[in-house]
């Protein structure tokens, strides 16, 4: 949107440079998420080895025999470990998104302002 808005501005070259850098950076940061989403939506449900194992343990732990009792213990132990692992992944993802937003808005500010004054495209 900014690229098009400032297309006829005398700042076009600077804006083109900044927009292309920010666009590349955003694509790089979100590449993994986009890939996972694409695979999930277009091919199959998202699943990894840990989640598959939990799903199997959950199925067996619902039986009323000794196998159910034993697998329930394994399920509870694995669930806690896998939950910690996914919580860490999510925290790292949120941190990366915060860093991305910081870079994005610093560059956005550089595009649309000089000395804290907004430079309108017209």
N, C-alpha and C positions, 0 to 999 in steps of 0.2 A: 504494500500500500504506500509506504513512504517512497519507495523507488519511483512509483508512478506519479505520486503527488509532486515530487521535487524534480521531475524529469526536465522541466524547462527552466529550472532555477540555475543561477550562476554557481551554486554549490554542487551541481550534478556529479562531477568527478569524485569529490570527497564522499558524497553520499553513496555513490556506486561502490567505491572501495570498502566503506564501512559495512554496507548492507551485504556485500558478497562475503566478507569475513564472518560477520555474525551469522549469516545463513549457513555457512559451512560448519561453524562451531555448533549451532543448534542441531544440525543433521548428525554431526559426530556424537554429540552427547546422547541424542535420542535413538541412535541406530539400533542399539540392542533392544530397546523397548518396542520400536517399530517392527523389528524382526519377529519378536515374540508374539506381538499382537497379530501380525500377518499370518504367522504359522497357526496360531490358535484359531483365528476366525476362519481362515480359508482351508485349513487341512484337518485339524482335529483339536480336541480339548488340550489345554496346556497341562502337561504332566512331566514330572521328573522322577528319578528313582526313589527319592525319599517319600514323595507323595504317593507313589504307587505302593511302596512298602506299607505305609500307614493305612492305605485303603484296604490292602489285603489283611493286615493285622486286625483292623476294625471288623472286617467281615467274620474272621475266625473267632474274635473275642466275644461275639454275640451269641455263640452257642452255649448251651447249658451244661456242658461236660467239662472234663479236666482240660482238654485242649483250649476251650474258651477261657478258663481261668488263667492258664499259662500265657496265652497270647495277649490277654488283657494287660498283664504285667509288662510284657514287651512293648505293647502299644503305648502305655502310659510313659514309659521311659523314653521311647523313640519320639513320641509326641513332644515332650518337653525339649529335647535336643533339637528337633527339626523346627519347632516354634522359635527357639532362640536364633537359629541360623537364618530363618526367613525374616525375623524381626530386624536382625543386623543388616540384611540385604535391603530391606525397606528403608531403614535409617540412612544407609549410604546413598540410596536412590534419592531420598528427600534432600540430603545434603548436596548432592550433585545438581539437583534442580534449583536449589537456592543459589548456588554458585552461578549457574547458567543465567538465572534471572538477574543477578547482580551485574554480570557482564553485559547482558542484553540491554538493561536500562541505562547503564553508564554510556554505552554506545548510542542508544536512542537519544539520550540527552546531548551527546556530541553532535548528532545529526541535526537536531531541531533547535539548537541554541548556541549562542556565542555570548560569553560573559554573562551568563544567566538570563539572557534575553531571548525569547523565542523568535526564530526566523521562520516566518510563514512562507509557504511555497509560492505564493502569488506575488 
